Amino acid sequence: MNADPDDLAGLRDEIDGVGRSAAKRFDPGTGALTIAVAVLAILVSMVLPWVDGDTGLRVLLGEASAMPKFFSYASLLAGVLLPAITLATRRWALAWTCALASFAASVSGVLSIWMTQTTTGHHPGPGPGAGLILAVVAIVVLLVKWLRIAASRAGMQ
């Protein structure tokens, strides 16, 4: 049985293309469940009080005069939208993007907690609410998960 060399070359190119496509994807395994729970925690935190009884949703929409406005945007982007897109497409580049966005959001969240505790006077600030603390913890969990997933990529051969 003789195979045409052009057929074998085409088959080899097709197999190489499938290998390159598979190398761009990741499998989150059981980490996907942890990510989903953290995303749910961020969504729940939006209805809990963040600062002075104002909910995270009011802070996000600009209806409250709360300080952690940037963190509300960052938590929605890095904690809900990017993970959903990344888990749907399972691309390595998006996993790294999620890791970096989660890092920026976690720094912003810790600063938001600190800012709610301080004022310019001698009196302490209103302090963070349960929703703000839950959102920061969830973002830090996402940061750890996305860093593990992104760093687990095997070397290209």
Contact map, one row per residue, 1 for C-alpha under 8 A:
1110000000000000000000000000000000000000000000000000000000000000000000000000000000000000000000000000000000000000000000000000000000000000000000000000000000000
1111000000000000000000000000000000000000000000000000000000000000000000000000000000000000000000000000000000000000000000000000000000000000000000000000000000000
1111101100000000000000000000000000000000000000000000000000000000000000000000000000000000000000000000000000000000000000000000000000000000000000000000000000000
0111111100000000000000000000000000000000000000000000000000000000000000000000000000000000000000000000000000000000000000000000000000000000000000000000000000000
0011111110000000000000000000000000000000000000000000000000000000000000000000000000000000000000000000000000000000000000000000000000000000000000000000000000000
0001111111000000000000000000000000000000000000000000000000000000000000000000000000000000000000000000000000000000000000000000000000000000000000000000000000000
0011111111100000000000000000000000000000000000000000000000000000000000000000000000000000000000000000000000000000000000000000000000000000000000000000000000000
0011111111110000000000000000000000000000000000000000000000000000000000000000000000000000000000000000000000000000000000000000000000000000000000000000000000000
0000111111111000000000000000000000000000000000000000000000000000000000000000000000000000000000000000000000000000000000000000000000000000000000000000000000000
0000011111111100000000000000000000000000000000000000000000000000000000000000000000000000000000000000000000000000000000000000000000000000000000000000000000000
0000001111111110000000000000000000000000000000000000000000000000000000000000000000000000000000000000000000000000000000000000000000000000000000000000000000000
0000000111111111000000000000000000000000000000000000000000000000000000000000000000000000000000000000000000000000000000000000000000000000000000000000000000000
0000000011111111100000000000000000000000000000000000000000000000000000000000000000000000000000000000000000000000000000000000000000000000000000000000000000000
0000000001111111110000000000000000000000000000000000000000000000000000000000000000000000000000000000000000000000000000000000000000000000000000000000000000000
0000000000111111111000000000000000000000000000000000000000000000000000000000000000000000000000000000000000000000000000000000000000000000000000000000000000000
0000000000011111111100000000000000000000000000000000000000000000000000000000000000000000000000000000000000000000000000000000000000000000000000000000000000000
0000000000001111111110000000000000000000000000000000000000000000000000000000000000000000000000000000000000000000000000000000000000000000000000000000000000000
0000000000000111111111000000000000000000000000000000000000000000000000000000000000000000000000000000000000000000000000000000000000000000000000000000000000000
0000000000000011111111100000000000000000000000000000000000000000000000000000000000000000000000000000000000000000000000000000000000000000000000000000000000000
0000000000000001111111110000000000000000000000000000000000000000000000000000000000000000000000000000000000000000000000000000000000000000000000000000000000000
0000000000000000111111111000000000000000000000000000000000000000000000000000000000000000000000000000000000000000000000000000000000000000000000000000000000000
0000000000000000011111111000000000000000000000000000000000000000000000000000000000000000000000000000000000000000000000000000000000000000000000000000000000000
0000000000000000001111111100000000000000000000000000000000000000000000000000000000000000000000000000000000000000000000000000000000000000000000000000000000010
0000000000000000000111111100000000000000000000000000000000000000000000000000000000000000001110000000000000000000000000000000000000000000000000000000000000000
0000000000000000000011111110000000000000000000000000000000000000000000000000000000000000111100000000000000000000000000000000000000000000000000000000000000000
0000000000000000000000111111000000000000000000000000000000000000000000000000000000000000011100000000000000000000000000000000000000000000000000000000100010000
0000000000000000000000001111100000000000000000000000000000000000000000000000000000000000010000000000000000000000000000000000000000000000000000000000000000000
0000000000000000000000000111111100000000000000000000000000000000000000000000000000000010000000000000000000000000000000000000000000000000000000000000100000000
0000000000000000000000000011111100000000000000000000000000000000000000000000000000000000000000000000000000000000000000000000000000000000000000000000000000000
0000000000000000000000000001111111000000000000000000000000000000000000000000000000000000000000000000000000000000000000000000000000000000000000000000000000000
0000000000000000000000000001111111100000000000000000000000000000000000000000000000000000000000000000000000000000000000000000000000000000000000001000000000000
0000000000000000000000000001111111110000000000000000000000000000000000000000000000000010000000000000000000000000000000000000000000000000000000000000000000000
0000000000000000000000000000011111111000000000000000000000000000000000000000000000000000000000000000000000000000000000000000000000000000000000000000000000000
0000000000000000000000000000011111111100000000000000000000000000000000000000000000000000000000000000000000000000000000000000000000000000000000001000000000000
0000000000000000000000000000001111111110000000000000000000000000000000000000000000100000000000000000000000000000000000000000000000000000000011001000000000000
0000000000000000000000000000000111111111000000000000000000000000000000000000000000000000000000000000000000000000000000000000000000000000000000000000000000000
0000000000000000000000000000000011111111100000000000000000000000000000000000000000000000000000000000000000000000000000000000000000000000000000000000000000000
0000000000000000000000000000000001111111110000000000000000000000000000000000001000000000000000000000000000000000000000000000000000000000011011000000000000000
0000000000000000000000000000000000111111111000000000000000000000000000000000001100100000000000000000000000000000000000000000000000000000010000000000000000000
0000000000000000000000000000000000011111111100000000000000000000000000000000000000000000000000000000000000000000000000000000000000000000000000000000000000000
0000000000000000000000000000000000001111111110000000000000000000000000000000000000000000000000000000000000000000000000000000000000000110010000000000000000000
0000000000000000000000000000000000000111111111000000000000000000000000000011001100000000000000000000000000000000000000000000000000000110011000000000000000000
0000000000000000000000000000000000000011111111100000000000000000000000000000000100000000000000000000000000000000000000000000000000000000000000000000000000000
0000000000000000000000000000000000000001111111110000000000000000000000000000000000000000000000000000000000000000000000000000000000100000000000000000000000000
0000000000000000000000000000000000000000111111111000000100000000000000000000000000000000000000000000000000000000000000000000000001110110000000000000000000000
0000000000000000000000000000000000000000011111111000001110000000000000000000000000000000000000000000000000000000000000000000000000100000000000000000000000000
0000000000000000000000000000000000000000001111111000001110000000000000000000000000000000000000000000000000000000000000000000000000100000000000000000000000000
0000000000000000000000000000000000000000000111111100001100000000000000000000000000000000000000000000000000000000000000000000000011110000000000000000000000000
0000000000000000000000000000000000000000000011111111111100000000000000000000000000000000000000000000000000000000000000000000000011110000000000000000000000000
0000000000000000000000000000000000000000000000011111111100100000000000000000000000000000000000000000000000000000000000000000000111111000000000000000000000000
0000000000000000000000000000000000000000000000001111111000000000010000000000000000000000000000000000000000000000000100000000011110010000000000000000000000000
0000000000000000000000000000000000000000000000001111110000000000000000000000000000000000000000000000000000000000000000000000011110000000000000000000000000000
0000000000000000000000000000000000000000000000001111111000000000000000000000000000000000000000000000000000000000000000000000000010000000000000000000000000000
0000000000000000000000000000000000000000000000001111111101100001010000000000000000000000000000000000000000000000000000000000000000000000000000000000000000000
0000000000000000000000000000000000000000000001111110111111100000000000000000000000000000000000000000000000000000000000000000000000100000000000000000000000000
0000000000000000000000000000000000000000000011111100011111110000000000010000000000000000000000000000000000000000000000000000000000110000000000000000000000000
0000000000000000000000000000000000000000000001100000001111111000000000000000000000000000000000000000000000000000000000000000000000000000000000000000000000000
0000000000000000000000000000000000000000000000000000011111111111000000000000000000000000000000000000000000000000000000000000000000000000000000000000000000000
0000000000000000000000000000000000000000000000000100011111111111110110010000000000000000000000000000000000000000000000000000000000000000000000000000000000000
0000000000000000000000000000000000000000000000000000000111111110000010011000000000000000000000000000000000000000000000000000000000000000000000000000000000000
0000000000000000000000000000000000000000000000000000000011111111000000000000000000000000000000000000000000000000000000000000000000000000000000000000000000000
0000000000000000000000000000000000000000000000000000000001111111100010000000000000000000000000000000000000000000000000000000000000000000000000000000000000000
0000000000000000000000000000000000000000000000000000000001111111100000000000000000000000000000000000000000000000000000000000000000000000000000000000000000000
0000000000000000000000000000000000000000000000000000010001101111110000000000000000000000000000000000000000000000000000000000000000000000000000000000000000000
0000000000000000000000000000000000000000000000000000000000100111111000000000000000000000000000000000000000000000000000000000000000000000000000000000000000000
0000000000000000000000000000000000000000000000000010010000100001111110000000000000000000000000000000000000000000000000000000000000000000000000000000000000000
0000000000000000000000000000000000000000000000000000000000000000111110000000000000000000000000000000000000000001001100000000000000000000000000000000000000000
0000000000000000000000000000000000000000000000000000000000100000011111110000000000000000000000000000000000001001101100000000000000000000000000000000000000000
0000000000000000000000000000000000000000000000000000000000110100011111111000000000000000000000000000000000000000000000000000000000000000000000000000000000000
0000000000000000000000000000000000000000000000000000000000000000000111111100000000000000000000000000000000010000000000000000000000000000000000000000000000000
0000000000000000000000000000000000000000000000000000000000000000000111111110000000000000000000000000000010011001000000000000000000000000000000000000000000000
0000000000000000000000000000000000000000000000000000000100110000000111111111000000000000000000000000000000000000000000000000000000000000000000000000000000000
0000000000000000000000000000000000000000000000000000000000010000000011111111100000000000000000000000000000000000000000000000000000000000000000000000000000000
0000000000000000000000000000000000000000000000000000000000000000000001111111111000000000000000000000100110010000000000000000000000000000000000000000000000000
0000000000000000000000000000000000000000010000000000000000000000000000111111111100000000000000000000010010000000000000000000000000000010001000000000000000000
0000000000000000000000000000000000000000010000000000000000000000000000011111111110000000000000000000000000000000000000000000000000000000000000000000000000000
0000000000000000000000000000000000000000000000000000000000000000000000001111111111000000000000000000000000000000000000000000000000000000000000000000000000000
0000000000000000000000000000000000000000000000000000000000000000000000000111111111100000000000000100110010000000000000000000000000000000001000000000000000000
0000000000000000000000000000000000000110010000000000000000000000000000000111111111100000000000000000010000000000000000000000000000000000011001000000000000000
0000000000000000000000000000000000000010011000000000000000000000000000000011111111110000000000000000000000000000000000000000000000000000000000000000000000000
0000000000000000000000000000000000000000000000000000000000000000000000000001111111111000000000000000000000000000000000000000000000000000000000000000000000000
0000000000000000000000000000000000000000000000000000000000000000000000000000111111111100000001000100000000000000000000000000000000000000000000000000000000000
0000000000000000000000000000000000100010000000000000000000000000000000000000011111111110000000000100000000000000000000000000000000000000000000000000000000000
0000000000000000000000000000000000000000000000000000000000000000000000000000000111111111000000000000000000000000000000000000000000000000000000000000000000000
0000000000000000000000000000000000000000000000000000000000000000000000000000000011111111100000000000000000000000000000000000000000000000000000000000000000000
0000000000000000000000000000000000000000000000000000000000000000000000000000000001111111111001100100000000000000000000000000000000000000000000000000000000000
0000000000000000000000000001000100000000000000000000000000000000000000000000000000111111110000000000000000000000000000000000000000000000000000000000000000000
0000000000000000000000000000000000000000000000000000000000000000000000000000000000011111110000000000000000000000000000000000000000000000000000000000000000000
0000000000000000000000001000000000000000000000000000000000000000000000000000000000001111111000000000000000000000000000000000000000000000000000000000000000000
0000000000000000000000001110000000000000000000000000000000000000000000000000000000000111111101100000000000000000000000000000000000000000000000000000000000000
0000000000000000000000011100000000000000000000000000000000000000000000000000000000000100111111100000000000000000000000000000000000000000000000000000000000000
0000000000000000000000011100000000000000000000000000000000000000000000000000000000000000011111110000000000000000000000000000000000000000000000000000010010000
0000000000000000000000010000000000000000000000000000000000000000000000000000000000000000001111111000000000000000000000000000000000000000000000000000000000000
0000000000000000000000000000000000000000000000000000000000000000000000000000000001000100011111111100000000000000000000000000000000000000000000000000000000000
0000000000000000000000000000000000000000000000000000000000000000000000000000000000000100011111111110000000000000000000000000000000000000000000000110110000000
0000000000000000000000000000000000000000000000000000000000000000000000000000000000000000000111111111000000000000000000000000000000000000000000000110010000000
0000000000000000000000000000000000000000000000000000000000000000000000000000000000000000000011111111100000000000000000000000000000000000000000000000000000000
0000000000000000000000000000000000000000000000000000000000000000000000000000010001100100000001111111110000000000000000000000000000000000000000100100000000000
0000000000000000000000000000000000000000000000000000000000000000000000000000000000000000000000111111111000000000000000000000000000000000000001110110010000000
0000000000000000000000000000000000000000000000000000000000000000000000000000000000000000000000011111111100000000000000000000000000000000000000100000000000000
0000000000000000000000000000000000000000000000000000000000000000000000000100010000000000000000001111111110000000000000000000000000000000000000000000000000000
0000000000000000000000000000000000000000000000000000000000000000000000000010011000000000000000000111111111000000000000000000000000000000001101100000000000000
0000000000000000000000000000000000000000000000000000000000000000000000000000000000000000000000000011111111100000000000000000000000000000000100100000000000000
0000000000000000000000000000000000000000000000000000000000000000000000000100000000000000000000000001111111110000000000000000000000000000000000000000000000000
0000000000000000000000000000000000000000000000000000000000000000000000100110010000000000000000000000111111111000000000000000000000000000001000000000000000000
0000000000000000000000000000000000000000000000000000000000000000000000000000000000000000000000000000011111111100000000000000000000000001001100100000000000000
0000000000000000000000000000000000000000000000000000000000000000000000000000000000000000000000000000001111111110000000000000000000000000000000000000000000000
0000000000000000000000000000000000000000000000000000000000000000000001100100000000000000000000000000000111111111000000000000000000000000000000000000000000000
0000000000000000000000000000000000000000000000000000000000000000000100100000000000000000000000000000000011111111100000000000000000010011000000000000000000000
0000000000000000000000000000000000000000000000000000000000000000000000000000000000000000000000000000000001111111110000000000000000000001000000000000000000000
0000000000000000000000000000000000000000000000000000000000000000000000000000000000000000000000000000000000111111111000000000000000000000000000000000000000000
0000000000000000000000000000000000000000000000000000000000000000001100100000000000000000000000000000000000011111111100000000000000000000000000000000000000000
0000000000000000000000000000000000000000000000000000000000000000000100000000000000000000000000000000000000001111111110000000001100011000000000000000000000000
0000000000000000000000000000000000000000000000000000000000000000000000000000000000000000000000000000000000000111111111000000000000000000000000000000000000000
0000000000000000000000000000000000000000000000000000000000000000001100000000000000000000000000000000000000000011111111100000100000000000000000000000000000000
0000000000000000000000000000000000000000000000000010000000000000001100000000000000000000000000000000000000000001111111100000111100000000000000000000000000000
0000000000000000000000000000000000000000000000000000000000000000000000000000000000000000000000000000000000000000111111100001111100000000000000000000000000000
0000000000000000000000000000000000000000000000000000000000000000000000000000000000000000000000000000000000000000011111110001101000000000000000000000000000000
0000000000000000000000000000000000000000000000000000000000000000000000000000000000000000000000000000000000000000001111111111100000000000000000000000000000000
0000000000000000000000000000000000000000000000000000000000000000000000000000000000000000000000000000000000000000000001111100000000000000000000000000000000000
0000000000000000000000000000000000000000000000000000000000000000000000000000000000000000000000000000000000000000000000111111000000000000000000000000000000000
0000000000000000000000000000000000000000000000000000000000000000000000000000000000000000000000000000000000000000000000111111000000000000000000000000000000000
0000000000000000000000000000000000000000000000000000000000000000000000000000000000000000000000000000000000000000000000101111100000000000000000000000000000000
0000000000000000000000000000000000000000000000000000000000000000000000000000000000000000000000000000000000000000000011101111111000000000000000000000000000000
0000000000000000000000000000000000000000000000000000000000000000000000000000000000000000000000000000000000000000001111100011111000000000000000000000000000000
0000000000000000000000000000000000000000000000000011000000000000000000000000000000000000000000000000000000000000000110000001111100000000000000000000000000000
0000000000000000000000000000000000000000000000000011000000000000000000000000000000000000000000000000000000000000100111000001111110000000000000000000000000000
0000000000000000000000000000000000000000000000000111000000000000000000000000000000000000000000000000000000000000100110000000011111011000000000000000000000000
0000000000000000000000000000000000000000000000011111100000000000000000000000000000000000000000000000000000000000000000000000001111111000000000000000000000000
0000000000000000000000000000000000000000000010011100000000000000000000000000000000000000000000000000000000000000000000000000000111111100000000000000000000000
0000000000000000000000000000000000000000000111111100001100000000000000000000000000000000000000000000000000000000000000000000000011111110000000000000000000000
0000000000000000000000000000000000000000000010011110000100000000000000000000000000000000000000000000000000001000100000000000000111111111000000000000000000000
0000000000000000000000000000000000000000000000000100000000000000000000000000000000000000000000000000000000000000100000000000000111111111100000000000000000000
0000000000000000000000000000000000000000110010000000000000000000000000000000000000000000000000000000000000000000000000000000000001111111110000000000000000000
0000000000000000000000000000000000000000110010000000000000000000000000000010000000000000000000000000000000001000000000000000000000111111111000000000000000000
0000000000000000000000000000000000000000000000000000000000000000000000000000000000000000000000000000000001001100000000000000000000011111111100000000000000000
0000000000000000000000000000000000000000000000000000000000000000000000000000000000000000000000000000000000000000000000000000000000001111111110000000000000000
0000000000000000000000000000000000000110110000000000000000000000000000000000001000000000000000000000000000000000000000000000000000000111111111000000000000000
0000000000000000000000000000000000000100010000000000000000000000000000000010011000000000000000000000010011000000000000000000000000000011111111100000000000000
0000000000000000000000000000000000000000000000000000000000000000000000000000000000000000000000000000011001000000000000000000000000000001111111110000000000000
0000000000000000000000000000000000100100000000000000000000000000000000000000000000000000000000000000000000000000000000000000000000000000111111111000000000000
0000000000000000000000000000000000100100000000000000000000000000000000000000001000000000000000000010010000000000000000000000000000000000011111111100000000000
0000000000000000000000000000000000000000000000000000000000000000000000000000000000000000000000000111011001000000000000000000000000000000001111111110000000000
0000000000000000000000000000000000000000000000000000000000000000000000000000000000000000000000000010000000000000000000000000000000000000000111111111000000000
0000000000000000000000000000001001100000000000000000000000000000000000000000000000000000000000000000000000000000000000000000000000000000000011111111100000000
0000000000000000000000000000000000000000000000000000000000000000000000000000000000000000000000110110000000000000000000000000000000000000000001111111110000000
0000000000000000000000000000000000000000000000000000000000000000000000000000000000000000000000110010000000000000000000000000000000000000000000111111111000000
0000000000000000000000000000000000000000000000000000000000000000000000000000000000000000000000000000000000000000000000000000000000000000000000011111111100000
0000000000000000000000000101000000000000000000000000000000000000000000000000000000000000000000100000000000000000000000000000000000000000000000001111111110000
0000000000000000000000000000000000000000000000000000000000000000000000000000000000000000000100110010000000000000000000000000000000000000000000000111111110000
0000000000000000000000000000000000000000000000000000000000000000000000000000000000000000000000000000000000000000000000000000000000000000000000000011111110000
0000000000000000000000000000000000000000000000000000000000000000000000000000000000000000000000000000000000000000000000000000000000000000000000000001111111000
0000000000000000000000000100000000000000000000000000000000000000000000000000000000000000000100000000000000000000000000000000000000000000000000000000111111100
0000000000000000000000000000000000000000000000000000000000000000000000000000000000000000000000000000000000000000000000000000000000000000000000000000000111110
0000000000000000000000000000000000000000000000000000000000000000000000000000000000000000000000000000000000000000000000000000000000000000000000000000000011111
0000000000000000000000100000000000000000000000000000000000000000000000000000000000000000000000000000000000000000000000000000000000000000000000000000000001111
0000000000000000000000000000000000000000000000000000000000000000000000000000000000000000000000000000000000000000000000000000000000000000000000000000000000111
